[in-house]
Amino acid sequence: MKYVKVRFVSTFAEKMGKERIYELNDDATIEDLVEIISRELEEVKTKGIVYVNYRFPREKQVLNNGDEVLVMPLYAGG
């Protein structure tokens, strides 16, 4: 098992709190984590941006113990 710290920003933080620790299987990917988060925060799949250790994750990226994940909503301005 591994532990990943997830920080939520803006409206996502209002719904989920600012920070949570998730316990994941050793082979868990960023997609697995997003699926878990989406059980409580559906819009993360369609309106969310996810960073792993301050970088955009690769597709099917396997998460490591101690990774920090930032989850924030898309922003639009004008």
Sequence and secondary structure as in RCSB ss.txt:
>XXXX:A:sequence
MKYVKVRFVSTFAEKMGKERIYELNDDATIEDLVEIISRELEEVKTKGIVYVNYRFPREKQVLNNGDEVLVMPLY
AGG
>XXXX:A:secstr
 EEEEEEE THHHHHH SEEEEEE TT BHHHHHHHHHTT TTHHHHEEEEETTB   TT B  TT EEEEEE  
   
